[in-house]
Amino acid sequence: MEWPLVIATFVLGIVLGYVGRTIVARNNESTSKDKVLEQTRLELGQHKQEVTDHFEGHYKQLAELTEQLNRVNRQWNEAANTLAPKSKAKALPTFSAKETVDTRSSQTHEQLDTDNVIIVNQNN
């Protein structure tokens, strides 16, 4: 009668060991998934910051380019008025920067006023 008790204990130990190992494996798997999820969130946040920095840099460059273009157009117009005051040549436009608020991202963007665009050399 001792052998059936030993065999029952052995089988019970195997079953409890399997259940315990399964529970521990699930915990380890969920913690590793949490670590991967947190790493992915950090990478996404870093990528968003890089994209934001990239667009801010381009925004500044476009603002500088617009200012330089305005300066050149003003100098051109002044020279044209000085050298040929009664000329029928159209004055070059200056671009005004309008700030708008994007309601989705609450960031300001500069838009060029495109009402004063002059097409040069239409025949080509």
C-alpha positions in Angstrom: 0.0 0.0 0.0 2.9 2.3 0.2 3.6 2.3 -3.5 0.3 3.8 -4.6 0.8 6.6 -2.1 4.3 7.3 -3.5 3.0 7.2 -7.1 0.1 9.5 -6.3 2.5 11.9 -4.6 4.8 11.8 -7.6 1.9 12.5 -10.0 0.6 15.3 -7.8 4.1 16.8 -7.7 4.4 16.7 -11.5 1.0 18.3 -11.9 1.7 21.1 -9.3 5.2 21.6 -10.9 3.7 22.0 -14.4 1.0 24.4 -13.1 3.6 26.5 -11.2 6.0 26.6 -14.1 3.1 27.8 -16.4 2.1 30.6 -14.0 5.7 31.7 -13.6 6.2 31.6 -17.4 3.2 33.8 -18.0 4.4 36.3 -15.5 7.8 36.5 -17.1 6.2 36.8 -20.5 3.9 39.6 -19.4 6.8 41.5 -17.8 8.9 41.1 -21.0 6.0 42.3 -23.1 5.7 45.3 -20.7 9.4 46.1 -21.2 9.1 45.9 -25.0 5.9 48.1 -24.9 7.7 50.7 -22.7 10.7 50.6 -25.0 8.5 51.1 -28.0 6.7 54.0 -26.3 10.1 55.6 -25.6 11.2 55.2 -29.2 7.9 56.6 -30.5 8.2 59.6 -28.2 11.8 60.2 -29.4 10.7 59.9 -33.0 7.9 62.4 -32.5 10.4 64.8 -30.9 12.8 64.4 -33.8 10.0 65.1 -36.3 9.0 68.2 -34.4 12.6 69.4 -34.2 13.0 68.8 -38.0 9.9 70.8 -38.9 10.8 73.6 -36.5 14.2 73.8 -38.3 12.5 73.9 -41.7 10.0 76.5 -40.4 12.9 78.8 -39.3 14.7 78.3 -42.6 11.6 79.2 -44.6 11.0 82.2 -42.5 14.6 83.4 -43.1 14.2 82.7 -46.8 11.0 84.7 -46.9 12.6 87.6 -45.2 15.6 87.5 -47.6 13.2 87.4 -50.6 11.3 90.3 -49.2 14.5 92.3 -48.7 15.6 91.6 -52.3 12.1 92.5 -53.7 12.1 95.8 -51.7 15.6 96.6 -53.0 14.5 95.8 -56.5 11.4 97.9 -56.2 13.3 100.9 -54.8 15.9 100.6 -57.5 13.2 100.4 -60.2 11.5 103.5 -58.8 14.7 105.4 -58.6 16.1 104.4 -62.0 12.9 104.4 -64.0 10.2 106.1 -62.0 7.6 106.3 -64.8 8.2 102.7 -66.0 5.2 100.5 -66.4 7.0 97.5 -64.9 5.1 95.8 -62.1 6.6 96.0 -58.7 7.7 92.8 -57.1 5.5 91.7 -54.2 6.6 91.2 -50.7 5.3 88.2 -48.9 3.6 88.6 -45.6 3.7 85.9 -42.9 0.4 84.9 -41.5 0.3 82.9 -38.4 -2.5 80.3 -38.1 -3.2 77.9 -35.3 -3.7 74.3 -36.2 -6.4 73.1 -33.8 -5.2 69.5 -33.9 -1.7 70.2 -32.8 -1.9 73.8 -31.4 1.3 74.7 -33.2 1.7 77.8 -35.3 2.6 77.6 -38.9 3.6 80.4 -41.3 1.8 80.7 -44.6 2.9 82.8 -47.5 0.4 85.2 -49.1 0.0 83.9 -52.6 -2.3 86.6 -53.9 0.6 88.7 -55.2 2.4 86.0 -57.3 3.9 87.2 -60.5 4.5 84.8 -63.4 7.7 85.7 -65.1 8.5 84.8 -68.7 5.1 83.4 -69.8 6.2 82.8 -73.4 8.7 80.0 -72.5 
